[in-house]
Amino acid sequence: MDDKTFKIAKKTKDCIECGFCTCYIDCSASKYGFCSGCGICVDACPYFGRVLIPDPHERRKIQIIVDGESFEISEHITVKAALESLGYKVHAPCKSGGCFECAVMIDGVLKQSCITPVYDGMKIDTETSQVTPLRIVSGFQGHMVGGVGTPHQLKKLHRVIEVACFGHGCILRCPTCQNWEVTYSSVDLPLTPRDASKLMTHARKEFRVDRMAISGGEATLNSGWLIKYFRELKMRNRDERARFHLDTNGVLLTPGYIDDLYGAGMSDIGVDLKGIRLETFMRISGLEDSEYAKKLLNAAWKAVRYIVDNYFDKIFIGIGIPYNRSLIQEEELYRMGESIASMRDDIQVGLLDYRGEFRMRKMKRPSFDEMLHAKRILEDAGLKCVIAQTERGYIGPL
């Protein structure tokens, strides 16, 4: 690796010392006194308070052992960067350390390659198929509203209707992310699928509900972990009342993955469709690579089609559509409604009032009348079961 390619994070004039990057990110600069250039603080700062700049300093060489072979590399880089410099392909979808999909064995311990810095003498094993997967998951709390995949009849009960947990890490970089503290946090202890299922089952008993949901961040990252989690959760909740709910942006779902999730026990799913036009999806998702964004957008729509065609009578499916006039226009909203109605006109569609969060804090929340108008646009497009989230609560179907 050419030393000229090394980068480090630097504060900008916009930094307000909010403390998120030092308290919630497992940062090498905070722990060891040097920046490994992972870039998490840049993506995670709501104030654009960090940027990556070229590192002008020379770096000494160290030795690491990868799959039994010794290599000389430069210090102060991540394990991911080191492996990629040696020709390994590393899949790190969240790049923030939350999902553990990029994890490798480091001196006998499963750790995230995207944020873990190398050190002299480190032993890395890239084969992890026989290792129990890990993921950072938090929350395990009662929810009174539920998610996109929650039947609308339950949202009117004004009590806890399900318990939910949140998988850290996300493949998108939505500037309006409402769970950004979870999405970019990497300091919590990771959980095995078994441990997470125990915590969720305990939460179900504590709140006396039947619905158990996992959201994020993006819950579908680290598919091996998620499938095993649903299996463990179903094993601990064998009664017929138990419901296993997944909320997702849908961009990673494939037919095979959906089949595996259903086989593992998933009974309810909510999929957010963040636009139908590529420009809109990129604006909402924060992605800058148009080809990559197009691939993810198409995957989400294909996933919804596959679920509707193959599982509509087997699981409950809800579709979420984000709405704010700053992000999506009425004409596109109508087109989305037509496309969904062409699959099934009775599918539940949740219209979500996107408000100022994370990096778009000044964006005004849509008014009640705006959301009611947007709801009628989707109904005019042919949908019969539209619920709208508003500042006054939910507006139900026709």
Secondary structure, 3 states (H helix, E strand, C coil): CCHHHCEEEEECCCCCCCCHHHHCCCCHHHHHCCCCCCCHHHHHCCCCCEEEEECCCCCCEEEEEECCEEEEEECCCEHHHHHHHCCCCCCCCCCCCCCCCCCEEECCEEECCCCCECCCCCEEECCCCCCCCCECEEEEEEECCCCCCCCHHHHHCCCCCEEEEEECCCCCCCCCCCCHHHHCCCCCCCECHHHHHHHHHHHHHHHCCCEEEEEECCCCCCHHHHHHHHHHHHHHCCCCCCEEEEEECCCCCCHHHHHHHHHHCCCEEEEECCCCCHHHHHHHHCCCCHHHHHHHHHHHHHHHHHHHHHHCCCCEEEEEEEECCCCCCHHHHHHHHHHHHHHCCCCEEEEEECCCCCCCCCCCCCCHHHHHHHHHHHHHCCCCCEEEEECCEEECCC
